[in-house]
Amino acid sequence: MIKLEITVQPKTEKYLEFSQSLEFIRGSLQQLCMSLSVTEENGTFSIIATMASAEQLSEILRSTALGILSGAIRILAEKSEVTIHGVGHKRKGSDLREIRLNYLKKEKSPVKQ
């Protein structure tokens, strides 16, 4: 099993917009993984998605729903943290965007033999 954890602290004035964005994509994300948990505590959202395989992780990283979440984080978040399979990254802004872009670049580049 592979776990994708995203913790987001929206800017105070952007809390409602972030919450609405997350609610908009929640169903789509839920269809892409084995389980999805979205919680909010003290103004910080935790999104935990569990996938059965690397292929399922690939699918969610390529998804429009995660693209929308990435954009919402970039525009509306004060800070965020992304952890994939126990490896985390802390940075202001959307490192989720970087992860997605790097992953998509790897996927498009030809495999060297």
N, C-alpha and C positions, 0 to 999 in steps of 0.2 A: 504494500500500500504506500502511496505517496501523498503527503499532506502539503497543501498550499495554505499558508496563513498570512493574512493581510490585516494589519492594524492601522487604523486611520484616525487621526485627530483633525476634524475639519476646523477651518477658521471659524471663530465664534459667530461671525455675521453670515457665514455660509453653511451653517449646520443644517438648516431646513433643506436647502438645495441639494446638499450631499445626501441627506436622508432620502429625498425623493428620487435621486439618481439611482441609489442603491436599490430602492424598492422597485424601480422600473426594470432593472436587469436581473433581479433575484430569481425569477422563474426560469429564465434562460440559463443562468449559471447552474441552477439546481438540476436541469436536464443533462448537463455536461459532466456531472461527477456522481460518485456513489452516494456521498452525503454532503450536505451544506449546512453550516451553522452561521447565522448572522446575529450578533448580539451587540448591545450598546450599553456602556456603563460610564457614567461621569463624562459624557460628551465624546467618548472614544468608541469607535466601531471596531469589532473584531469579526473578520470573515474567515471561516475555516472550511476549506473544501478538501475532501478526501477522494483520491482517484485510485483505481485498481491497477493502473499500469502507466508506463511512460507514454504510451500512445494516447491515453486519456488525458494526461497532462499536456501533451502536444496539442490536443484538440482544444482544451480550455485556453491555452496560451494564444492560440490563433483566433479565438472566438471574438465576434463583434462585442459580446457582452463584456469581456475583459478589457477590450479596447475602450469601451465607454467608461468602465470603472477607472481605467488608467487616466483617461482625460479628466474625469471628475476629481481624481486625486491631485492631478497636476494643477488644476485651476482652483479647487475649493479647499484643499487640505493645508493645514499648518505643518504637519509632519506625518510621515507614514513609515511603516516597517513591513518588509516582505520576507517571509521565510519559506523556502521550498525544501522539503525533505530534511529539515533541521539546519539548513544553511541560511543565515539571515543577513540582511543588509539594512542599515539604518542611514537615512539621509533625509534632509528636508526636500520636499517635492516628491515626485513620483519615480522611485526607482523601479516600480512595476513597469513603467514605460520602457526604461532601459532594458530590463529583463526580456520583455516581449520583443523589442527590436533586435537585441542580440540573438535571441532564440530564432526569430524569423530569418535573420541573416545566415545563421548556421544551416538552417533548413534549405535555403535557396542555393548555397554554395555547393559546387560539385564535390563529390567524395573523391579524395585522392587515393589511388591504389598503388 
